[in-house]
Amino acid sequence: MIVSLEVFFFLILALGAITGAVLFLFFSKVVHALLSSVLTFVSLAGFYIMLSAEFIAGAQILIYSGAITILLLFAVMLTKKDDVSKGIKKGWPILVTVTTFTFAGLIYYGISDWIGKKNENPIFIDNTKEIGTALFTKFIIPFELVSMLLLVALIGSILLAKRNIES
């Protein structure tokens, strides 16, 4: 049986994503868990590239693999050592196994009617331009509201952090 290059890359990316997610759950050191989450985020970005969504893949790498991981590292560094949980609790492996198989079953049930059907929707050749056009024409008000919400959250977190330092 000959496997196409696309299927080969899909299997490698799937193995990377699943391995990173499972290692995230089982590492007892938080920094190691964050590095395994980077493996998952980069593998997901590879899926987006395979789906011809280069813009989302770039955002996945920049935002999740970069910014969110650094934010979580800062949170770990600012947390007291006593607050960090120690290792794996007793029932976690069973819970993770049951959840994984349940999730896999739900995904199979959700996509089982799509398997073998030909995709009739055309993929945008220049999807970054299409996203930008939609974002700044049709969705300009929600875009600006989200940016204002993020600004208020940033100012609020700075005020909360400053209040905790002073007291």
C-alpha positions as CSV (number, residue, x, y, z in Angstrom):
1,M,0.0,0.0,0.0
2,I,1.5,3.3,-1.1
3,V,0.6,6.3,1.0
4,S,0.5,9.7,-0.7
5,L,2.6,12.6,0.5
6,E,-0.4,14.5,1.8
7,V,-1.5,11.5,4.0
8,F,2.0,11.0,5.2
9,F,2.3,14.7,6.4
10,F,-1.2,14.5,7.9
11,L,-0.2,11.4,9.9
12,I,3.1,13.1,11.1
13,L,1.2,16.3,12.1
14,A,-1.5,14.2,13.8
15,L,1.1,12.3,15.7
16,G,2.8,15.5,16.8
17,A,-0.5,17.1,17.9
18,I,-1.7,14.1,19.9
19,T,1.8,13.5,21.4
20,G,2.1,17.1,22.5
21,A,-1.4,17.1,24.0
22,V,-0.9,13.9,25.9
23,L,2.5,15.0,27.2
24,F,1.0,18.3,28.3
25,L,-1.3,16.3,30.6
26,F,1.4,14.0,32.0
27,F,4.4,16.2,32.5
28,S,4.8,17.2,36.2
29,K,7.0,20.2,35.4
30,V,5.1,23.2,34.0
31,V,7.8,24.4,31.7
32,H,8.0,20.9,30.0
33,A,4.2,20.9,29.7
34,L,4.3,24.3,28.0
35,L,6.9,23.1,25.6
36,S,4.8,20.1,24.7
37,S,1.9,22.5,24.1
38,V,4.1,24.3,21.6
39,L,4.4,21.0,19.7
40,T,0.6,20.8,19.6
41,F,0.2,24.4,18.4
42,V,2.8,24.0,15.6
43,S,1.2,20.7,14.5
44,L,-2.2,22.5,14.3
45,A,-0.6,25.2,12.2
46,G,0.6,22.5,9.9
47,F,-3.0,21.3,9.5
48,Y,-4.0,24.8,8.6
49,I,-1.3,25.0,5.9
50,M,-2.6,21.7,4.5
51,L,-6.1,23.2,4.3
52,S,-4.7,26.2,2.4
53,A,-5.4,28.6,5.3
54,E,-2.0,30.2,5.5
55,F,-3.2,33.3,7.3
56,I,-4.7,31.2,10.1
57,A,-1.5,29.1,10.3
58,G,0.6,32.2,10.7
59,A,-1.8,33.5,13.4
60,Q,-1.6,30.1,15.1
61,I,2.2,30.2,15.3
62,L,2.4,33.9,16.2
63,I,-0.4,34.0,18.8
64,Y,-0.5,30.6,20.4
65,S,3.0,29.2,19.9
66,G,4.6,32.6,20.7
67,A,2.4,35.0,22.7
68,I,0.3,32.6,24.7
69,T,3.2,30.3,25.6
70,I,5.3,33.3,26.8
71,L,2.3,34.6,28.8
72,L,1.9,31.3,30.5
73,L,5.6,31.2,31.2
74,F,5.4,34.6,32.9
75,A,2.4,33.3,34.9
76,V,4.4,30.4,36.1
77,M,7.3,32.6,37.0
78,L,5.1,34.9,39.0
79,T,3.2,32.1,40.8
80,K,4.4,31.1,44.2
81,K,6.0,27.8,44.4
82,D,3.5,26.4,46.8
83,D,0.6,27.2,44.4
84,V,1.9,24.9,41.6
85,S,0.3,21.4,41.7
86,K,2.5,18.4,42.2
87,G,2.4,15.7,39.6
88,I,-0.5,13.6,38.4
89,K,-3.5,12.9,40.5
90,K,-4.7,9.3,41.0
91,G,-7.6,9.1,38.5
92,W,-6.2,11.2,35.7
93,P,-4.9,8.5,33.4
94,I,-8.3,6.8,33.3
95,L,-10.2,10.1,32.8
96,V,-7.8,11.1,30.0
97,T,-8.2,7.7,28.2
98,V,-12.0,7.8,28.5
99,T,-12.2,11.4,27.3
100,T,-9.8,10.8,24.4
101,F,-11.9,7.8,23.1
102,T,-15.2,9.7,23.6
103,F,-13.8,12.7,21.7
104,A,-12.5,10.5,18.9
105,G,-15.9,8.8,18.6
106,L,-17.7,12.1,18.5
107,I,-15.4,13.4,15.8
108,Y,-15.9,10.2,13.7
109,Y,-19.6,10.5,14.1
110,G,-19.5,14.1,13.0
111,I,-17.5,13.6,9.9
112,S,-18.6,10.1,8.9
113,D,-21.1,11.4,6.3
114,W,-18.3,13.6,4.7
115,I,-15.9,10.7,4.1
116,G,-15.7,10.0,0.4
117,K,-17.6,13.0,-0.8
118,K,-16.0,15.5,-3.1
119,N,-15.7,19.0,-1.8
120,E,-17.6,21.3,-4.1
121,N,-16.7,24.6,-2.4
122,P,-13.9,26.4,-4.1
123,I,-10.9,27.4,-1.9
124,F,-9.9,31.0,-2.1
125,I,-6.6,31.5,-3.9
126,D,-5.8,34.6,-2.0
127,N,-7.6,33.9,1.4
128,T,-5.6,36.5,3.3
129,K,-7.0,39.3,1.1
130,E,-10.5,37.9,1.5
131,I,-10.1,37.8,5.3
132,G,-8.8,41.4,5.3
133,T,-11.6,42.6,3.0
134,A,-14.3,41.0,5.2
135,L,-12.8,42.1,8.4
136,F,-12.5,45.8,7.5
137,T,-15.8,46.1,5.6
138,K,-18.5,43.7,6.9
139,F,-17.1,43.1,10.4
140,I,-15.5,46.5,11.2
141,I,-17.8,47.2,14.2
142,P,-17.2,43.8,15.9
143,F,-13.5,44.2,15.2
144,E,-13.3,47.6,16.9
145,L,-15.4,46.4,19.8
146,V,-13.1,43.4,20.4
147,S,-10.0,45.7,20.2
148,M,-11.6,48.0,22.8
149,L,-12.5,45.0,25.0
150,L,-8.9,43.8,24.9
151,L,-7.6,47.2,25.7
152,V,-9.9,47.4,28.8
153,A,-8.8,43.9,29.9
154,L,-5.1,44.9,29.5
155,I,-5.6,48.1,31.6
156,G,-7.6,46.1,34.2
157,S,-4.9,43.4,34.5
158,I,-2.2,46.1,34.9
159,L,-4.3,47.8,37.7
160,L,-4.8,44.4,39.4
161,A,-1.2,43.5,39.2
162,K,-0.1,46.9,40.5
163,R,-2.6,46.7,43.4
164,N,-1.2,43.3,44.5
165,I,2.4,44.5,44.4
166,E,1.6,47.6,46.6
167,S,-0.3,45.6,49.3
